[in-house]
Amino acid sequence: MEIKGKITHELPVVSGTKKDGGTWSKQSFVITEEADKYPKSLCFEVWNDKVPVTLGEVCTIHFETKTSEYNGKFYNEIRAWKKEGASSAPQGATLPPQQAAPAPTPSFVPDISNQSDLPF
C-alpha cells in the first residue's frame, strides 16, 4: 500500500531495550494527502531509522499494516518500509508577493458638507 502527501507532524522518538539486550527505536509521523478535496491523514511508524523522513517533505510512503491481539483487544500498526520522491521547499523560500486589488470606486457618495457631528 502507499500514500502520497506531505509530512505534517513528527512525533517524539520512543526507544527501549530488547530481551536479548539490543536496543530499538521507533518514531511516528503523519502524512497528509494534498490533492484531495477532503485530505486524508495517516499516522505511520518508522522503526530503527530504516526510512529517513523529514518534516515538511512531499513524498510517497509505502507501508504495511499489521494487527495484533492482546487480552482480547486488537491493535493496528502502520509501518513504513520505503519512501520515494522526496521534495521539500528550500529553507527561507518565500512565496511571491500578491498584488493588492484596486480599491473599489463608490457609485454613490453622500454630501456630508452640511451635516453636524451629532449622531442623531
N, C-alpha and C positions, 0 to 999 in steps of 0.2 A: 504494500500500500504506500501511497505517497500523498503529500500535500505541498502546495507551493504558496509561499507568502512571505511575510516579513516577521522577523524575530522581534516580538514586542516586550517580552518580560524575561528576566533572568533571575531565577530563584537561587537561594544560597546553596553552597555545596554541602552535601551530607557525606560523612565518611565513617568508617568503622574497621574492625579487625575480624578477619575470618577465623573459623575454627582451627585452621592449620597455621595461624599466626600471620598470614599475609594481610595486606590492607586492601580496602575497596573504597571507591568514592563514586557518587552519582550527583548529577546536577540536573534540575528540571528547567525547561524553557517553554515559553508559549509562542506559538507561531499563529499569525492571523492572515487569512486569505485577504487579498486586496481587491481582486477583480469582481467580487460578488456584490450584488445589491444588498444582501444580508450576509456580511462576512462571518465566517466561522472561525473559531479559535480552537486550538488543540494544545494541551499541555503534554509534552513528551520528556522522556528521561534520556540522559547520556551517561553511560557507565564508564568509569575509569578513563575519561577524556578520549575515548575512541573516535568520536566525531567532533571536531573542533567547531564550535558555534559561537558567533559574536552577536551581541545585542545590536539591533538596527539593520542587519543584513537581510537582503532579499534572496531567498534560495528555495530549493526543493528538498524536502526531508523525506527520506524513505524510512518506513518504520514497520514494526511488527507488534501485534497485540498478544497479550497473554493474560489469562485469568487463573487466579489461584484461590483455593478454598481453605479457610482456617476457621475452625469452630463453627461451622455452619454458615459462615459469611463468605461472600465472594468479593475478590479484589481484582481490579483491572490494572494492567501495566501497559504503557505505550512506550516502546524502546526504539530510539533512532539507531539505524545501523549504517546510514550513508547520507551524505549531503552533496548536492550538485548545484552548480550555477550561482555561487555566492557573489553578490554585489552589494555595495553599500554606498551611501553618499559620503564623499570625502569630508574630512574634518574641516570645519569652517566654511562649508559650502552654503551659499545663500541663494534664495530664490530671487529672480529678477523683480525689481520693484514694479508694482502695478500703478498704472496711471489713474489719477482721480477722475471721476466722471465730472463733466462740467456742471456747474450749478444751474438748476432749472430757472428759467425766466418766468416770473409770475405773470399770469394772464390778467389778474385783477390787482391793482394797487390802490388801497383806500386812501382818501385825502384826510390826513390827520392834522392839518395845519390849524384848524380852528377847534380842536378838542382840548379839554382841560386834563389835568393829571389825575382827576378823581376817577375811581373805578366804577362809579355809577352815574 
